Amino acid sequence: MLILVILSCRASSSFAFTALSRGVIHVATQSRAQSTGRSASASLSTSILLSPTQLSMSKQHKIFCYGDSLTAGTSPPSPELYPYGPYLERSLHELMSDSGSSAVVRWSGYPGWTAAAMADPTTLTGPSGLRTFLRNISAKTGSPADLCIILAGTNDLGYAVDARPIFNDIQILHRESHGEGVPTAAVGIPPSAWQRSNADAANMAATVNTLLKEWCDATPMATFVPCPIDMSTVGNELWSFDGLHFSKAGFQALGEGLAPSIANIIQSRVE
């Protein structure tokens, strides 16, 4: 989900939803890497496994995370994926257990994808599109997801010359979710080693985050959540060698760091 390295590729994928006999939604995924020379990874992570048995539990909330490689959990040079979703789910369980609530967290991340690509109408309605995922969740579980977490915009920094178009594309994703009756959490664009050495990229990311926060503050169904990993950590054990992706420990810190804000959103908006 990041940009700035030259040895990258974009993952193109196709999804097939299959309702298993137990009533579980399964997403079969195939991916093919196509060289673009701009994005920094070529793996894809998808998890849409929602059991009616689980979801019938009291106050069990469905959370869907959508984004690029920071959602997929890409951490070069490791071939493994470390999505923040499982860490978020575990932390939410701990935070919400006293209230009798819990959460099922599922995710879909597309390395190399820009917010512009995600917001394209053909993507939104395609097999990897946000609209498609949200409608399938609603159709297969009998109700909409309770929250959609969107982390996008990092890859756009390598293509754009102005923050406004990036913000506009991220806004499209949120409005798409709102149109499906699903409130959203807008995670701010994280820092990176590239931003630390490139003032234009850093300023653009900061402006996108400011625009997102202002819009969320004025939009009842959206909440801005700053990335819990800040610039001071760049280069430490939370980062992979490229300074663009997180390490396994970094993705854990991301999921655990988001959990308090996500729990507050659920409790204030959903319960």
Summary of the structure (lengths in Angstrom):
residues: 271
radius of gyration: 17.2
end to end distance: 32.4
largest distance: 53.4
contacts: 1005
relative contact order: 0.17
helix: 42%
strand: 22%
